[in-house]
């Protein structure tokens, strides 16, 4: 037999081999029509047989459905009927399939050459949709997923961007890309790589935007956690699945992508590339797979916004900004990412794997801005108010002189390495898996800021609430030439360095017993041990140089000022076209930074840069923590029939013990009129926590038919506070005036914070139809306790305090409820005639209603309102075409308005965001099965993000991003 055999997603179907023949055993089968490799693998698992099939061309063939009580051989024959396969050998525990001599499976490359009942090509969009729906359909958890269309072809450029297309997932964009995410209104999310916890620096989550799409096989978003999933996310979990070598066909696989892109606002081209080399061989020592997958991206971006800063109201009742700002976030990031893996299966029921993944994210920012401050006592003339309000629409005023151009240089390096060693073993009904993972991650940030000031106070004609296309700020200077560096002097300079590191070891072992088709279908149990450390330190040297009145040319790097233009063609507001400032690029060299620091130190008596020319780390800002967790879980998968309806589900619980030790420093500065000086003390402080969480879980799926099912789930989850919130370090300053008046302030973390806990209810009605169609509607509710908020409280028990002290710290101080609806549908128009059946569409909609209740404190009133950062309404729409040779897609996403931040003392200072939209399009032409060209564009509508303070009558900002256009050539063989 001249056949090539496959495994992983291709097919070594597997399942569990039993010791005795299974010829006569009757089993219940429920296998829907689907891609043939997946169907064979499913049958092998249900029958506990090893089934081996040839590997050429089966990906494009669909199976028949198999349902009912029957012998495994009869089920297999029914499954492969008409596919061109037949049974070659059968030893009772292992079945080998071969191609029938006179029959070949029919794969239809285009719709024009087939009868309506012929198989449709399962590639591209159709294959991606089918994989995603099968993950959702078969999962024991509430889950949505995205699968790559092909090697290196996730629908977007990063993990974060792709996740935004799923119902219930919202992202916030910054610096040219999506960054932070929430799931159903909650940001406390567990992030995983291949099922193992992943994090960056001293945080609890990894930055998903650092993972390029080219390395990702699929991503799964768990919205309700089963006991076998890692704890720590009340919002759920995101599992990024990277490719593995045994996913590929036998022999060598090489795939690569070369992409060139252009940002029309940055007016710069950038490029990225992916390369995958994988081998999969049958050897005398067993099946061996080796894979190296690498990606490189360098991206330049340029964004621009105009902003009226936080409102203030003067004695005359006029409300106007505390300042006006033009800002240009500008920079680049460079991301080489590498993952390599070796898999070895010395036997069909035993395997080992070793994976190493490194993510480097090198960011450099050279932001520039022009800020003009306004004091509360600023005299306003030519005042026009917004009708019916006290909000100033336009006015003429003289600004304070202590404002002007600012130049910022930031270098941030993120470096994370994760190494995983794992094994799996199957014997009879038992499958044992074990994995050990080591993670080390660091974030190094260096930031310099040069601030200039006007030599004389400028006179400004401003329209704070303009009638321009997007509203908001519009203004001009009367008496200042912004291109003349002699109009300014240096006001201040600062240098900050921050270092954080995370390191950890996690080990888990899981045992699954496939107990058959009775009430108890399987029993799964496992244990997990995790130990990690988090270290953080920072130091800042801030020099106030305003009184020296020095020109910028006196400073190193200041002799060659740069002209900083604001080039946003889509903005019609009347604004300064540019200004002059310090060249932040000069600070890209650390030797230049140290030279500038030395000069600044020479200007003042108190030296700021005492650690090899940089600011020393401040003990009161540092912490180091060590956390150990011990987890054990047990769950059963059950099933039974009720009135002709098959019902199955999972019931179980996870028990977690968390032990935390965290160290910091208490810092106190005291001054009294008798001594006439300051006394500074540093005192080490240690805190410890030890708590237990018991999280039960129950789910049920009612299968009304092979296409329609109802999923219900009830779970309890928890999220640990961030290490920065637990930091026991504190800064304490107090002043006792000669009059006897006392002021004392403490800023600190809170090592006694409790985890945030949530009780969750979920229901999802799901309908699967056609060859890739799916529709669902889901209801959910989260009852959250122990929200963490920052508060100011009076405290008369601070050691060494001379009176009552204002203490700012995070506390557990509120409860909340998040509930909503999610609806989604996706389909190809398989019912349509001719080429119309190659079209398809998808849509999803999310409604999220949240209520957060915060109690009153000494400084703030009680608060009840929507959780910050969450849109009530969001939807995604897509129309696509795929005939196997050519595919195209246009996708639109929209999220409604939301509050970004609340001011609990003054609601007029709540920062609110208007709706955000994105339009993207792509087209791919396959020259052959191994070579394709893709062109795409993002942010095609180019509508800016906009925000307002309190009410829509007071605009905050108008934020412009660039469009990007790309062309990518992909090949594989």
N, C-alpha and C positions, 0 to 999 in steps of 0.2 A: 504494500500500500504506500503510494507516494503522497503522503499528506503532511502538512505542517500543522502542529498543534499549538493551541494557544491557551493563555490563562489570564487572570485578572479580568479586566473589563471585556476582553475578547471572548474568552470562555474557559478556561479549565473550570468547569462547572463543579462546582464542587460541593461538594457536600461531603457528608460524613460517611465513610465506608463502614459498613457493619460486618461483623465477623461471620454471620450466617447468611445464606442466600435469601433473597427477598422476592423470589418469583411469585409465590402464591399469596403474599401479604396484601390485603386490601387497604388502601389509604384514601383519605379525602384530599382531592386536589382542587385548587382554585387558581388557575394561571390564565390571566387575560392575554389576548392577542397583543404581541409586542415584538421588538427586534429578536430574531431567533437566538442569538447568543445569550441574551438575558433570560429568555424563556427556558432554554436548556439548563442554565445554571439554577434557575428557580425550581425546576422539576427535580434536579439532582439533590437540592437541599431538602425538599419536601419528602423525597423518597429515601433519603440517606444513601445515595449512590454516587459513585464517582463516574462522571460521564465526560469522555474526551471526544472532541469534534475537530474536523479539519478547519483550517483558519483562513481560507481564501474566499472572500465575497459574501460571507454570511451576514456581515453588518447591514447589508442592504435588503435582507430577506426578513419578512415578518412571519411569525408563527400563527397557528390557529389557537383558539382558546381551548383550555382543558378544564373541565369542572365536573366534580362528582366522585363517588367512591369507585375505585377500580384498582386493578393490579398495576404496578409501576411500569411494566413493559407495555401494557396496553395504553397507558397514559403517554408514554414516550412515542409509541407508534402514531397515536392520534396527533401528538404535537408536531411531528416532523413530516406528516403526510403532505405530499405536494411540494416539499422544499428541496427535493433532490438528494436527501440524505437517507441512509439506511443503516441498520445495525450490522457491524462487521464482526465483532466478537463480544461475548458476554460471559464472564466467569462468575456471575452472581453478585459480585460487589463492584465490578468495574465494567462499564460498557464503552466500547469504542465505536464511534460512528464513522462512516465513509460516504463518499459520493456514490450515488447509484450509477451503474454503467450507462444506462440509457436516458438518464434524467439529470438535468442540471437545474439549480434554482434560478428563478427568473428575477433579474434585477433590472428595473426599468430606469434608464438614465434620464429620460425626459418624459413628460406627460403625453406628448403628441403620438407616441408609438406604443400605446398600451390601451388595453380594454379597461373599463371602469374597475374591474376586480383585480387587475394586476397590482403587484407590489409597487409602492411609491418609494423613491430613493430616500433613504434615511441618512441624510448628511446635513451639514450646515445648520440653519435655524431649526429645521425639523428634528434633527438628532439632539440638539441642545435642549429644545423644549421637551422632548420625550424623556431625556435623562432626568431633567428637573422635575417633571411630573411624577415619574416613577419613584424618585427619592421621597417626594411628599406623600405619595400614595401608600408606600410600604412602611413608612417610618412609624415607630411607636410614639413619637413625640409630635407636638405641633411645630411644623417646620416648613419653610420656603427655601428654595435654592435657585442658584444660577449655575449653569454648566457651560463650559467653553464650546464654541462651535466646532473648533478643531484645535490642533496643537498650536498654542500661542494666540488663540482667538477668543478670549473673553470679550463680551460686548463693549467694554470700556477700557481705559488705560490703567486703572488701578483698582484695587479691591474696593476701596471706599466708593468710587464712582459707580461701580457695578451694583453695589448693594442698594444704592438709592432707587433702583428700579423695582425693588420688592415692596409689596404692601406692608405698611406699618413701620418702614425704615425711613428715617429722615437724616439728612446730613447737613453740615454747615460748611460753607466754602470759604477758603482764605488762601491767599498767595497762589492763585492759579489752579486750585484743585479742591476737591472735597476732602475734609479732614476728620472732624469728629462725627460720630453717629449716635443716634438714639434708636431704640426698638420700642415701639408702642409708648413713646413718651418718656423713656427711662434711659439714662446714660450709663448706668451701672451694668455693664455687659462683660461677660467673660469672653476673651479672645483666645482662639486655639489655632494651632497649626497641626494638621493631620491628627486632630483629636487631643493634642497635648497643649497645656496652658502656655501662653506666650505673653510676654510683657516687655516694656521698653523702660530702661533706666530704673528709677525708684517708684514708678507708677504701677498700677495693677493691671493695665491693659497695654497691648501693643498698638502702635500706630499703623493702622491697616493701609493708609495711603502709601506707606513705604514698600508695599508688596506689589510688584508690577503684574499686570494681567497676563503677560506672556508665560509666567511660571505656574499659573493656577489652572487646575483641572476643574474644580467646582468650588462653590461656597454654599454652606448651609447655615441658615439663620434659625436657631431654635427659640421659639417664643414661649414654650413651656418645657421645663427640664424634667427628664426622667431621672430616677435615682442613679443610673450609671453615668450620667454626665457630670462633669466637674462643677463643683459648687462655686458660688461667689457672684452670680449675676441675677439680680431681681428683674432686670430687663430681658434676660435671656442669654444666649451665647451665639457667637459667630465662629464657625469652624472653616478655616481656609484649607482646602485639600490640594496639596501639591501633587504633581505626577510622580509615579513610581515605575521602576524599570519593567516589572512584570505586567504593566498595563499594555505593553506594546507587543506586536507580533514577533514571531521568532526571527532571529537574525539581528541585523543592525537597523536602527532607525536614526536618521539625522534630519533635523528640522531647524529652520532658521527664519528669522524675520528681520528685515531691514526697513526702518521707518524714518522718513523725513517729515518734519512738521514746521509750520510757520504760525507765529502769533502776530495777528495784525495790529495789536496795540503796542506790543514790545518792539514790533518791526524787526524781529529776529527769527532766524531758522534754528531749529534744534533737531537732534536725531536720537534714536535709540535702536537697540538691536537685541534680539534674543537668539540663543543657540541651545539646542538640545541634541545630545548624543546619547543613545541608549542601545544596549545590547541585551538580548534575551536568548539564552541557549539551553538546550538539553545536553547534558554531559554525563559522563560515567559517575560523577559525584552528585548528580541531581540537576535540577533546574536552577540556573544562575542568571541574575539580571544585574546590570550595572548601568547607571545613568548619571550624566552630568547635565545640569540645566542652569544656564547663566543668562542674566539680563543686564543691560547697561542703558541708563537714561540720563541725559543732560538736558535740562529745561530752563529757558530764560522766560521770565514773566515781567509784566509791567501793569500795575493797576493804579487807579487814580480815583480819589473821591474828594468831595467838598462837603464841609460839615459846619453846622452851627452847634457849638458845644452846649453842655447842660444849661437849662434855663435858670434865670434868677429874676426876682421881682423887686423893683426899687420902691422907695417910699411913696412915689406917685402912682403905684399900681401898674407900672409898665413892666411887661415880661419880655426879656431879651436874653441873648446868649451870654455865657461867661467868656466867650471867645469865638473866633471864626478860624477855620482851618482848611488849608489845601494840603493834601497828603498824597504822595506817590510811593506806595509799596512796590519796591523793585528788587529783583534779585534773581538767583538761579539756584537750582539744586542738582546734585549729581548723585546717582544711585546705582552703584554696582551691586547686584544681588546674585548670590550663588547658592545652589543646592545640589548635593550629590548623594546618591544612595546606592547601596549594594543589597540585593535580596538573594537569598539562597534557600532553595527548598530541596534538601537531600532526599525527602520523601514527600509523597503527595499530601501527607497529613502533618508535616512538620516544616516550619519555615523560620528563618532568621532574617533580620534586616538591620542595617546601620545607615543612618541618615545624618548629614551635617548641612545646616543652612546658615548662611551669613548674609545679613542685610546691613549695608552701609548707606547712610543718608547724610550727605554733606551739603549743608545749606549755607548760602552767603546772601545776606540782605544788605542793600545800600539804599535804605529808605531816605527820602528827603521830604520836608514839609515846610510850610510857611504858616506860622500861627500868630494871630493877633489877639491879645487878651483884652477883656473889657471888665473893669471894676464895677462893683455894684453902684458906686457913686458916679459913674460915667455920665456926663451931661449929653443928652440926646437932643438934636434939633431936626427940623423938617420931618417930624414924626408922623407916620401913617400907621394906623392900627388895623389889624385884621378885623373886619366888621363883626360887631357883637362880642368882641373879646378885648382883653387888655394886652394881647400879644402884639408886639411891634412888628409890623410888616416891613417897614423901611425907615431909615433914619441916617442922619449924618452925625459923626462923633469923632472925637480925638481919642485914640487908643492909648493904653499905657505903653511906655517905652520899653518895658522889660519883656519884649516879645520880638519875634523875627524868624529868620530861617533856621532850620535845624537839619543836621546831617547825621545819619546813624549808620554805623557799620556793625553787622552782627555775623559771626561765624558760629554755626551750630553743627556739631558732628554727632550723629547717632550711629552706634555700632553694636549690633546684636548678633550673637552666635548661639545656635541651639544644636545640640548633638543628641540623637535618639538611638538607643539600642533596644531592639525588641525581638520577641519570639512568639510563635503560636504553635499549638500542638492539638491534634484532634485524634480521639480514640473512641470508637463507638458513638455514644450520644454526647460525649464531653468534648468541649473545646476550651483550651486554656491559653490565655494570652498574657504576656508580661512585657512591660516597657519601662525603661529608665531613661530620663531626659535631664541633661545638664544645660542650663541657660546662663549666659553672661551678657550683660548689656550695660552700656555707658552712654551718657549724654554730656558733651562738653560744650559749653556756651561762653563765648567771649563777645562783649558788646561795648562799643565806644559811641559816645554821643557828644557832638559839638553843637553848642547853642549860641547863636548870634543875637544881638539886640539892636534895635534902631537907635541911632545917635540922637534923634529927636522924635518926639511922639508923632505918629502919622495921623493925618486926617482922612477919614474913609467915608465914602458914600456907599451904603450897604442896603441891599434888599434881602432881608433874611428869609422871606417867604415869597420868592419870585414867581412870575408867571411863565418861566421858561418851560420847555417841554416836559421836564421831570420835576419841576418845582425846586424848592430849596434855595440855597445861598447863591447870591450874585453880588459882586462888589468891585469897586475900583479905589485905588489910592490917589489922593490929590497931589501931595507934596513930596513924594518919595520916588526916586528912580531906582527900581528894584534891580537893575543891571549894574549898579555902581557899588562895588564892595566898600567904598569909603563912606557909605551911608550907615555902616554897621560897625559894631565892636563885639568882642567875645564876651558873652555873659557868663557861660558856665561850660564845664567839661566834666564828663564822667567816664570811668572805665569799670566794667563789671565782669567778673568771671564766676561761672557756676559749674560745679562738677557733681554729677549724680551717677550712681552705679547700682545695678541690681544683679544679684547672682543667686542661683537656686538649683536645687536637685529635686526632681519629682520621680516617684516610682509607683507604678500601679500594676496590680495583677487581677485578672478577671476570669471567672469560670462560668461557662454557659453549658447547661445540660438541656439537650433537645429531647424532651420527654415524650414526643409523639403528638398524636392528634386528639387526645382526650381533653379533659377540662384544663389540665395543666400542660400547656404546650412547651414551655421551657422555663427553667429556673436559672437566674443569673445572680451571681454574687461577686463581690470584689472588695479590695482594700486599696487605699492610696495614702502614700506618705509624701509630704512636700515640705521642704525647708528652703527658706529664701532669706536673703539679707537685702536691705535698702540703705544706701548711704547718700547723704546730701550735704553739700556745703557751698557757700557763696560769699562773695566779698565785693564791696563797691567803694570806689574812691570818687567822691563828688566834690569838685572844687567850684566855689562861687567866686567868679572872677569879675563880676560886674563893676565893682568899685575901681578896678585898675584901668578901665576904659582903654584896653589894648586892642589895636587893630589885628585882624586875623593874620596878616602877613608876618607878624612877630612870632607866630607859632610854627613849629615844624610841620611841613605839609600845607601851610596856609598861604604860601607865596603865589600859588597858581590857583585862584578860585575858579570854580566851574559854573557854567550857566545851566540852570536846572529848569528845563522847559516842561510844560504840562501839555501833552499832546493827546487830546481825546476828541476825535472828530465827531463823535455822536452827541456831544454836549453843546447846547446852544446858549448856555448861561454866560453872562458877561463877567469875566474873571481875569486876573493877571495871567499873562501868557507864560510867565517864567520869572525866575529870580536867581540871584547869584548866591553861592554858598561854598562851604568847605567840601573839598573832594574826598568823600568817604572811601573811595577806592584806594587812597593812599594808605589807609589803615589795614589793608589786607595783609600787610607784612607785619609780623609780630615785632621785629626789630624797630620798625617805624612807630609802632604803638609805644614801645618802651622809651623811644627817643622823645615822643610827645609827653609821656608821663613824667620823664625826668625834667623837662622844661617847666611843666606845670608845678611840680614839686619845688622848683627853684623860686617860684613866685610867692611862696607862703611859708610860714613858720612851721605849721603842722604838716608833717610828711604823710602823704596818702598812699604812696606806692612803694611799700617797704618789703615786698616779697619778690625779689628778683625783678624789680621794676614793675610789678603788678600789685593790685590791692590785696592785702592779706585777707584770708578767709575769716569771717566773723563768727566766733564761737556760738553766739546767741542765735544764729540762723542755721546752725548745723544740727543734724541728727543722724543716728544710725540705729536701725532696727533689725531684729531677727525674729522671724515668725516661723513657727512649725505647726503644721496641721496634720491630723490623723483622721482619715475618713474610712468608713465601712458602709457598704450598702447591700441590700438584697431586694430582688424584684422577681415577680413571677409573671410570665405571659400566659394568659388564660384564654379559653375559648369555649363557646357552647352555642347551641341553636335555641332561639326563643321564638316560637310561633312561625317557624320557617325562615327567620332572619338570623344569619350567622353573626355572632358578637364575639369580639376578642378585645384584648387590651392588656395593660400592664398595671400591676399594683406593687408597691414597695415603699422603701424609705431609705434615706441617707442620713447617717449619723456622723457629725464632724466635731472634733475637738480642736480648738485653735489656741495656741500659746504664743504670746507676743512679749518680747522684751525690747524696749526702746530707750535710748539714751540721748540726752541733750544737755543744754547749759542754760542756767538762769543768769540773766545779766541785769545788774541794777546800777543806776547812776543817781546819786543823791547830792543835793546842794542845799546848804542852809546858810542863813545870813551870818551866822557866827563864824563859820570856817572860811567863807568867801570862796570856796573852791568845790570842785566836783570830786566825788569818791566813787570809783568804779569797782564793782566786785563781780566775779564769775564763779558760779557754784554748779558743779555737775549735778544732774538730776536723772533719776532712773524711774521708769514706770513698767508695770507688768500687767498683762491681762491673761486670763485663762477662762474660756467659756465654751459651752457645748450647744450645738444646734442639732435639732432633730427635724428633718424635712420629709414628711410623708408625701406620697404621690399616687394618684389613681387616674387611670384613663380607660376609656371604653370606645370601641369602634363598632358601629352597627352597619353591617354590609347588607343593604337592602337588595342589591344586585351586584353583579361584577363591575358595574359602572358607578353606582351611587352608594355613598357611605356617609355616615354621621359620626364625627369624632368629638368626644367629650373628655375634658381633663380638669382635675383639681390638684393643685400643687402648692407647696410652701417652699419659699426660697429666701436666701439672705445675701447681702453684700457687705463685705468688710469695709470700714472706713479707709480712705487713702492714708498712706504713711505720713504725708505732709499734714494731714488733719490730726493725726495722733501725736505729732511732734511735741514733746514736753518742754522744749526750750522756750524761754520767755525773755522778752525785753521789758525792763522796768525803769521808768524815769519818774522823778518827783522833784517838785520845787516848792519850797516854803518861803514865801515872800516876807519881806520885813514887816508888812502889814499883818502878817499872820495868815494870809490866804494860802491855801494848800491846793496843789494840783498833782495828782498821781495817775500814771497810765501804765497799763500792762498789756502787752500783746503776746499771745501764746497759743499753742495748739491744745488739744485735750486728749490725753492718753486714756481717759475713762469713757470715751465715746463707745456706744454700743453699735453693733451691726444694724444696718437698715434691713427690715424684714417685710416680706410681702406674702399675702395669701392670694392665690390666683385661680380664677375660673375661666375656662375656655370651651367654646363650642365651635365646630367647623363642619359645615355641610359641603361635601365635595362630589363632583360629578366628572367622570372621565369618559371621553368619547372620542371616536375617530382614531386616527393614527398618532395624534399628538395633542389632542384637545383636552382642556381641563377648565372647569369652572368651580368656584367655591365662594362661600360667604361665611365669615367667621365673626363671632361675638366674643368679647373678652372683658374681664374686669380684674384690676389689681388693687387690693387694699394694702396700702403701704404704711408702715409705722416706723418711727425713729428717723424721720428726715433730719439731715444735718444742715444747720444754718449758722451763720456767724451772728453773734450778738454782743452787746455791751452791757455788762452788769456791774453793779456796785459791790465792792468787797472790802470789809474792814479787817480781814484776817491775813492779809499779805505780810509775810515776815519782813520786818524792817521798815514797814510803811509808817509814815508820820500822820496818816489820816485815812479817809475812805478813798479807795482807788477805783478808777474805771478800768474794768478788765474786758478786753476784746478776745473772744475765743469761740470756736465752733461748739455747738451743743446739739444733742438730740432734742428737737423741740417742735415736732409737728407730725401730723398724720395726713394722709391723702388718699384719694381714690382716682384711679385712671381706668376709664372704660371706653369702649368703642366698637366700631364695626369695620371689617375689612372685606372687600369684595374683589374678585379677580376672575378674568376669563382670558383664555388664549386658544387659538385654533388656526389650522389651515383650512382653506375652503375646499376640502376634499369632495364635497358634494357638487361642486361647480363643474361645468364642462370645459374641456380643452385646457388652455394655459391658465385659465382663471383658478384652477385648483392649486396652482403654485403660489397663489397669494395667501396671506394670513394676517391676523391681527391679534393684538393683546391689549388688555386694559386692566388697571386695578385702581381701587379707590380706598382711602382710609379716612375714617372719622374717629378722632381721639378727643375725648372730653375728660379733662383732668381737673381735680379740685385739691388744692393744697391748703391746709389749715395750720397757721403758725400762731402760737400764743404771744401775748404781749410781753415785752421785756421792759427794763428800766429805760431803754432808749427808743423803743419802737412800739407802735400800736399793734394789736392783733391783726392778722392778715388772713383773708380767704380769697383764693383766686386760682387762675389757671397756672399750671406748672410752667416755669420759664423755659423758653427754647422750643416749645412744641406748637406746631400748627394743628388747628382743629381739623382742617380739610387738606388732603393731598391726593394727587392722582398721577398716573402715568398712562400714556397712550402710545401705541406703536403699530405701524403698518409695514408689512414686509413681503418680499417675493423671493422664492428660492426654487429654481428648476434643476439644481444640481450643477449647472454650468455657470449660472449667474445668480447672484442674490443681492438684494438691496433692502435697506431698512431706514425708516424715518421714525424718530422717537421724540416724544414731547413729555416733559415732566413739569409739574406745578405743585407748589405747596403754599397754603394760605398764610395770612398774616399771623404773627406770633409776638409775644413779649419776650425780648431777649434778657432783660434784667429788670427787677423791681427795686424801687426805692421805698422802703417800708416807713419812712418818715414823711415823704412827700410824693404822692402818686403822680404829680405833674412831671416828675423826673423819671418815670418809668420809660424805659427804652423799648420801643415797639418796631417790628419789622413789617414792611409791606409784603405782599405775595412775591414769590420768586419763581421764575420760569426758566426752563432750558430746552433748547431744540437741538437735536443732533441727527445726522444722517450719514449713512455709509453705503458703499457698493463694493462688491467683490466679484471679480471675474476669474474663473478657473481656466487657465490655458490647458491644463491637464490635471490629473488627480494629484500631481506633485508640485504644481506651480500655480500661484494665484497672485493677483494684484488687488489691493484694497485702497479705496480713497474714502476719506471721511472728513466731517467737519463738526465742531461742537460750538455751543453758545451762538447758534446761527442768528437768533433774533436780536442778540446783543442788547437786551434790555438791562439796565443797571439795577442793582439792589438798592432799595431805599428804606429809610427808617424815619421815625418821628418820636418826639418827646411828649408823653402824656396824651395829647390829642393830635389829630391830623393837621391842626392849624399851625403846629410848630414842628417844622421839618428838622430832622437831625442830619442825615447825610444822603448823598447820591453817589453810588459806588459803581465804577465802571471796570469791567474785566475785558479781556481780549477774546476775539474769536480765534480758534485754531483750526488749521487745515492740515491734513496729513495724507501721505501716500505710503503704502507699505507693500513690499514684495515678500512673499512667503514661499518657501520651498520645503519639500520633505521627500525622503526616499528611504 
